[in-house]
Structure formats: structure tokens, C-alpha cells
Amino acid sequence: MPSLADPSTLAAGLRALPAGAALLDALRHEPGVHLVGGAVRDLLLGREPRELDVVVEGDAVALARALDPAAVVHERFATATVLVDGHAVDLATARQERYPRPGALPEVLPAGMAEDLRRRDVTVNAIALPLAGGPLVAVPDAVEDLAAGVLRVLHDASFVDDPTRLHRLARYAARLGFEIERRTRSLADAAVRDGALGTVSGPRIGAELRLAAGEPDPLAALGCMAALGLVPAAVQPRPVIADALALLPFDGRPYLLVLGAWQVGSFAQLGFSAAELAVLDRLVRAKELAGDARACGRPSELRFLLDGEPVEAVALAGALGARKPVLAYLEALRHVRLSITGADLLAAGVPEGPEVGRRLRAALDARLDGEAAPGRDGELAAALV
């Protein structure tokens, strides 16, 4: 079971965070202003919060604009994002929510702090720290559930009102290592069985899947989602995906690799862009790409094959049996560049047109295969053969 920090030390813990001191100094004399949710939970657990969220019993938008005239405001939900000491902080007006129908975005009404906490997803996120000082404000069982490592929803209709809370439940379980309380698990199973996810748009579900893929352990998060029936079982074994992530170079996108290797659903319906869909489509063919990479006899063939593929698919191919050629490509071959250009060939008498490109390709192949020395003279000689 987790051991919790003394609540009286939380303000000092907040002050030690990036932007924490500036936030406290700016807001500690403002009445009815609270740090809420995951930030308070993580401070109690002795962890560094991922983000700072503030709830204001009053006009959060006006306070945000006073703090940062360039605040990004969302009038419909009475929220704003400000920069405090160079870090983004979210401010929201304390509110209650009403869902006009299952899965719809909520209608928002101003409320007090107690009502605001009762609208949240799980008890351990329904804890608030007054920035002006004073005891924690929390829903019943919140601190006890946190100490016990338990995730519990606040009311029986929670997953029906907002089915994306199912995805958040899975992410919290994976990130915190907490158990889902029995009644909560029963409500989650019933919501999935009764088709609650069908009331939510594809792009909203896609956004939740992106968040899962961005977790510290994305495979654990998706594994919890699979256990709840939110995504299918992984197409590729988890150790393969983990190996592919280790192979992925700095310019790769881990979230696309994870989601594409797992094959979480119909990406075209989940709000992914055309460019993302092109990468995800190639990830489906990574096994075939691995076989083609192993069959390449020359470095130039391997470069030509893999240059046309997204690096996410290349990394997955490496984890699917083509580790040696993929490492050769990622670490060396893809970085080889010619010293000569088409202008050098034109100056050497090569006629303008497709012949220039063909000869540049021949020079690059010779470089890759060790048949031409690096540098202008060797490459030009190879191009003019």
C-alpha cells in the first residue's frame, strides 16, 4: 500500500516544482483557489505531478487573464491555460456538470468546490489543496482509497455519462499500479457490455488512445484497456513492441508505433490524420518488410528498400526478425550523403534530364557498397562510369 505524505507538507512540495513557487506566490492571497486532481494525488504519493490544475470558486477566466493577458480561454467550459514562469497551468471555474445524454459533452454550471469534486472520475482525483492555506478538501473515501491503492468511481452512472472515463480508469491503474475496486469494475464491465462506447465519437476515443500511448508505460496502459474490453488484444506480442520502441530513432513517433503495432482499432474512424494513417498502414506490413530487409544482399539495396518506409515501420521490422539489417540502416546507411550534386554532373558534361538522377543514384550506391571512396573525387568518378 502507498504511504502518503503529511498534508501539511504539500504546499512545500508544490513550491519545489517547476512553476510551483510562482503559482503559490501569485495565488496564495486569492480566496477559493485550489490545486486539484492528479497534482494533489501525486504530491500525497510523493511523486512529481505531470501537470498543475487549479480550480477557482469564482471567475477562473478573469483570474487567468489577470495572471497572463495571453491566456488561452475556452469560454464554453469556463477554463483557461496560462503560462506561469514559462510553464502551462490550467485554471477552471468550480462547476457542476449535467450530461444531456450518455456520451455527450457536459453542460457546465458554476458551483462550489465540494460540487466540483463530486463530478470527477475517481475518488483519488477528487482531492483539493487550498492555495491560501487550510486543510485538504476531498470527497468521502478519497484519502483512504489513495492510501489503499484503490480506484473507485464517484457514482454508478459515471461510465454511462462519460464512457471515456473507462480509458482514464485503465491509464490510472497502469500508471499508479492501483487496483480497481470491485463495484467500479462491475460498473465498467456493464458499461462496455451495454455499448456505452458507441455513444462517444471516434476522435474522442482516438484522443484517449493517444494519451494511453504517451503514458510512461504505454503497453501497461493498453493492457489494462484490453482487460476492460476497450481495445482488442495486441496483434504483436508486447516484448516485440517494447523491442521496436528501443530501436526507434529520435525522429520516430512512439505513439504511432505503439498504437500501430497493437492495432487498437479502425484508425480511420478514430480521428487520425492522413499522414498518420499512412504510417499506421505500413506498420501492418512490418512482418513482410522484415523479410524483404533480410533478403537484401547489398547495403545499397537495403537503403533503397527502407528509405521509402516510415522509421516506425522500420523499427518494428527490426523487432520482427530483421534486427541486424535494421540497425545497419538506422545507425549508418540512412545517414550517408553525397558530396556531389547534379550541378557537378552537369559541369562534367552529363546532359540535363533523368540521366543526372540516375548517375547520382549510382554514385550513392557505390558509396554505400564500398565501391567508391567518400568525397567529391571518388563520388564523381563513380557517377561518370
N, C-alpha and C positions, 0 to 999 in steps of 0.2 A: 504494500500500500504506500502511496506517496506520503512524504512528510511535508507539512505545509509551513510556510514562513509565518512568523508573527505578523498579524495585520498591521501592527504599529510601525513595522519597518518598510511597508510598501512604498510610502512616499519617498524614502531614501533610495529604494530600489529604482523607482521611476526617475528620480533625479540623476541617477548614474547612467541612464540610457541616452543614446543619441537623440537630441531634441527634447529629452525629458526635463532637464533643468529649465530650458527656455519655456516649455509648456507650463510648468508649475509657476514660474515667475510671472508669466503672462496672465494666468487664470486663477491663481490661488485666492484672489480677493473677489472673484466673481461668485455670487451666490448660485446654488443649484447647478453647479458644473461638476460632472463626474467622469472619471475614466471608467470604461465599462468593458464587459465581454472578455474576449480572449486575452487582452493585455493584463487584466486583473487576475484572471485564471493562471496565466503563465508566471506572473510575479509571485503568486502564492505558491506555485510549484517550484520556484527557484530557477525558472527558465527565462530566457530573453524573449520578450514579445516580438512577434513578426510585424505587428502594426499597432498604432495607437489610435483608439476610437474614443471620442468624447461625446457625451450626451448632455444637453443643456435643457434645464427646466425653464424654458423661455424661448427666445428667438435665436436659434443657433445661426441662422443665416446672417443676421445683423452682427452677432458677435464675430463670426468668421470674417466678415468684411472689415470690421474694426481691426482684427488681427492682421489681415492680409487683403489689401484692396484688390488684388488679382485673384481672389478666391474663386474656385470653380464651384458654381452653385447649381443644385438640382431642386428647383422650386417645388416640383410635384411631391417630393418626399421630404422637403424641409431639411436638406442636408447640404454640406459644403466640404470641400477639401482645401486646406490651407497649407502653406509652406511655413514651418516653424524651424528656424535655424537650419534651413535647407532640407528639411525632411517633411514628407507629406503626412498630415494629420487629418482625420475625418471628424467632422462635427455634425451632430444630428440633433434636431429638436426632440425632446422626450415625447413619445407618442404612443398611441394605441392603434391597432390595425384591424380593419374589417375586410374579409375576403368575400367579394360579391358572388363568387362561385369557386369551386375547387380548382386549384392550379392557377388562378388569375393573380395578377399583381394586386397588392393590397391597396385599399383606400386608407389614407392616413389622417388621424385626428390628433390634435395636441392633447397631452396627458401629463401626469406626474411621473416621477422616477419609478415608483412601485408598479404602475401600469406598464411602463416601458419594459421593465424587466420581465413581466409576465408574458410578453409577446415573443420572447426569444426561443431559440431552438431547443437547447438542453439546459438543465439546471446549472451545470458548471460554468456556463457562459452568461448566467443571469446574476452576476455579482458586480457591484459598482463601488468605486473608491471616490468619496467626495474630495475634490482637489483643495477645497478650503479647510480641510481637516474634519475629523469625526469618524465614527465607526463605519464599517462596511455596510452597504445596503444590499440585501440578497433575498431571493425567493426562498421559501421553505425547502430544506434539504440540500441547498446548493453547496454550502461549505462541507457538509457531511458527505455528499456524493463525491466531491473533489478529493476529500481525504481517503475515501474508499476506492477511488479509481473507477467510478461508475458513470455511465451516460444515461440520463433519464429525460424523456420529453416532458414538457410542462402541462400538456393536456392531450386528451385522447384524439382530438381532430387535427393534431399538428401536421401529420404527414398527408392528410387529405387537403387541408388548407394550402399547404405549400410542399408538394412532393420533392422539391429539390433539397428539403431538409434530410431526406434519406441519403443523398450523396454526402451532405455535410456530416451526418452521423458516421458514415463509413470513414471519411477523412479524419475525423477526430479520433475514432477508435484506433486507426493505424498510427497517427502521429503521436498520440498520448499513451498508447498501449493500454487504454481503458476497456473495461467490459461493458457491453450493452445490457442494461437492466432488463429483466425478464419481460415485464409488461411492455416496455418500449420495443423489444424485439418482436413481441407478438403483434403490436400495432404496425410495425414496419412490414412484417410478413403479410398482414392483412391488406395493407395499402398496395403492396406490389401485386398481390393476388387479385385484388379488385380493380386493377388497371389505373391506379392513381397517376402513374407516369404519363398516361395517354392524355392527361389534361394539361400538360406542360409543353410548350413549344420546343421544337428540336434545338434551336440555337441556345435556349436556356439550359437544356441538358448538356449541350456541347460545351458551354461555359463551365459547367461543373466538372466535366471530364478534363478540361484543360487545367483546372485547379488541382484535380487529383494527380495529373501528370507532372505538376510542378511541386508536389509535396517532397519533403526530404527523402522519403522512401516511397516513390510513386507506385512501385509494384505492390507494396503492402496496402496502399490505399485502394488500388484497383482490385486487389484480392479481397478486401473487405466489401467492396461494391459487388463483386461476383458472389460472395457468400450471401448477400442480401437480395440477389437476383436483379441487380441494377444493370449489370453488364454480363455478357457471356463469359465462360471460362476462356483463359488466354489461349490463342492459337499457337503461339510459340511458348515453349517452357520458360518459366521465369529465369532460370540460370542463363539461358540463351539471351534473353533481353538484357539482363544485367551485364553480360559479356559484351553485347553490342554497345551498350552505354559507355563501357570502359574504352571501347575502340573509337567512339565518336569523337572527331576532332572539334576544336574550339568553334569552328564556324557551323557546326551542326546544330539542330534544334532537338534537344532531348525529348520535349513533349510530343513531337511528331513521331519520333522513333518509338517511344513507349506506346502511344495510342495505336500506331500502325502495326506494330509487332503483336500487340494484344488483340487487335481487331475488335474494338469495343462496340461497333455498331455501324449503321449506314451513315458514313461521314457526310454524304451529300445532303442529308436531312438534318445534320447537326450544326449547320452554320459555318462550316469550314470554307475558306476562300478557294478559288480555282487553283492558285499556286500551291496551297496546302494539299488539296485533293490530288494534284499531280504527284506530289511526294508520297502521299499515302498509297496511291495506286502502285507505285514502284516498289513499295515495301512488301506488298502482297507477292511480288515476283522475286523476292530476295533469294529464295532457295535455288531458283533457276539461275540467277545471277552468280551465285556461289559456284555452281557447276561450270558456268562459262569462264569465270575467273581462273578456276583450277586448270582449265583446258588451254589457257593462253601459253604459247611456247616462248614468246619473246616479251621483254618489257614494253616495247612499243605497242604490241597487241593489247596488253593489259591496260596501258594508259588510254588507248583509243576506246576500249570497252567501257572503262569506268568513268572516263571524263563525261560521258553522257548521262551519268546516273547521279541522283542526289546523294550527298555523303551519308545521309541516314540509311539509305538502302545499301550503300557500300559497307557501312559498319555492321548492319545486320547480316549481310552476306558473309562477312568475316567470321561472325559468331556461328554461322551455319555451315562451317566446314572449309571456308576459304581464308583462314586467318593469315597464312603466310603471304599470299599474293596481295591481300588487302592491306596488310601492314606495309609491304613494299610500296604500294601505291600511295597510301596516306602519308607515310613518313618521308618518301623521297620522290617517287616518279611524278606525282601531280605538281610538284614544285619546280620541275625543270623548265627553264625558259630559254629561248634562243637569244643570242646576242644580235643576230642579223634581222633585218626587216625586209618587206617587199621592196623598199626603196633601194636596198643594197643589190637585190637581184636585177632590178630594172637598170641600175647603173652598170651592172656586169653584162648587160645585153640580153637578158631574158625578156621576151615580148610580154607586153601587158596583157592580162587576162587570166584565165584559170590556171595556166602553167605556173604562175607565180605562187599560188597557193599550194599546188601540188609539190613544187620543189621545197617550199618551206616545210611542208609535212615530211618530205623525205629527209631533210636535214634534222628535224626533230627526232624522227625515228632512229636515225644514225646515232644521234647523241644518246638517246635512251638505251640503245642496244650496244653501246660502247664502240661503235664503228667510226665515230668522229670525235675529235678532241674538242673539249669545251672552248669557247671563244670564237671570235669572228672568223679567223682564217680557216679553222677546221670545219666550222659550220658552212661557210661559203663554198668550200671545196666539195662538201657532201651535197650541197644544193645544186651544184653545177655539173655533177657527174652525169 
